[in-house]
């Protein structure tokens, strides 16, 4: 088990109040837990190696009436079936769909696939969110 180190942080009263309000809403027991999570999140994003194993979600909003869009999205997902764990497709209205794709694999593969999908004509918005699979989480 890692040795815990204490350190001081100076913040304005307003910033500390807002931080305390937010961590209370999220259910943290104390500031230390919240700070550890923020630091880990920062380090995972900063230090991600292109060969690192990651899991993530790709969230898409698109107009399924754009000619060829559904076929192109299906083709890309079939080409990379090894990285796709699952997906959820929801009709928001007559034209607009929400799709969430669960991904796993090397960061470089997941990022490349996500960029290709987001770049397809008709995709209005896409966002990749990822984290380490836990093998290399800092401070664990």
QUIQUI-V406797 format. One record per helix or strand of 2 or more residues. SS is the DSSP state (hx for helix, st for strand). FROM is the first residue (numbers start at 0). LEN is the number of residues. If there is no record, write none. Layout:
ss->[SS	SS]
from->[FROM	FROM]
len->[LEN	LEN]
This chain:
ss->[hx	hx	st	hx	hx	st	st	hx	st]
from->[12	30	52	68	80	83	95	106	122]
len->[14	17	11	11	3	8	11	12	10]
